[in-house]
Amino acid sequence: MKRARRGGRGKNRGAPFNRLERLLLERQMTQQQLADRCGVHRTHLISIMRRRKEPGIIVCLKIAKALRVEVERIWPNIRLE
């Protein structure tokens, strides 16, 4: 009997996951490498990417900095002023 998978390629894959996944692929970076650069645990990063957890502004900034992009490119609803 097959077990149901959480997340994956269903409704839980939201826009931030797709943006982060695309940026990781463009930079040939693994989730572990990004997590190490951000100072967060890989499982926490995956939870953020799959929209199971909302990242705090500090984590958002760390992820954007590690990927060398503006935070708005990953999370368009965040406005830094």
C-alpha positions in Angstrom: 0.0 0.0 0.0 1.4 3.4 -1.0 1.6 6.2 1.6 0.3 9.6 0.7 3.0 12.2 0.4 2.8 15.6 2.0 3.7 18.6 -0.2 5.3 17.5 -3.4 3.8 18.6 -6.6 0.3 19.4 -5.4 -1.4 22.5 -4.1 1.2 23.1 -1.4 3.8 24.1 -4.0 3.3 27.8 -4.0 5.0 30.7 -5.7 7.8 31.2 -3.2 8.8 27.6 -3.7 8.9 28.0 -7.4 10.9 31.2 -7.2 13.4 29.7 -4.8 13.6 26.5 -6.7 14.3 28.4 -9.9 17.0 30.5 -8.3 18.7 27.5 -6.8 18.7 25.8 -10.2 20.1 28.9 -11.9 22.9 29.1 -9.3 23.5 25.4 -9.3 23.1 25.5 -5.5 21.6 22.8 -3.3 19.1 23.4 -0.5 21.8 22.5 2.0 24.2 25.1 0.6 21.6 27.8 0.8 20.6 26.8 4.3 24.3 26.9 5.3 24.8 30.4 3.8 21.6 31.6 5.6 22.4 30.0 8.9 19.1 28.1 9.0 18.5 24.4 9.1 17.8 22.7 5.8 14.4 21.3 7.0 13.4 24.8 8.1 14.3 26.2 4.6 12.3 23.4 3.0 9.3 24.2 5.2 9.5 27.8 4.0 9.9 26.8 0.4 6.8 24.6 0.6 4.8 27.3 2.4 4.4 25.3 5.6 6.1 28.0 7.6 6.2 31.8 7.2 9.7 33.1 7.3 10.5 36.1 9.5 11.9 39.2 7.8 15.5 38.4 9.0 15.4 35.0 7.3 13.9 36.5 4.2 16.7 39.0 4.0 19.3 36.2 4.6 17.9 34.1 1.9 17.8 37.0 -0.6 21.4 38.0 0.3 22.6 34.4 -0.1 21.0 34.2 -3.5 22.2 37.7 -4.4 18.7 39.0 -5.3 16.3 41.6 -4.0 14.0 40.2 -1.4 11.0 41.4 -3.5 12.0 39.0 -6.3 11.3 36.0 -4.0 8.5 37.6 -1.9 6.8 40.4 -3.9 4.5 41.3 -1.1 7.4 42.4 1.2 8.2 46.1 0.9 11.4 47.3 2.6 11.6 51.0 3.1 
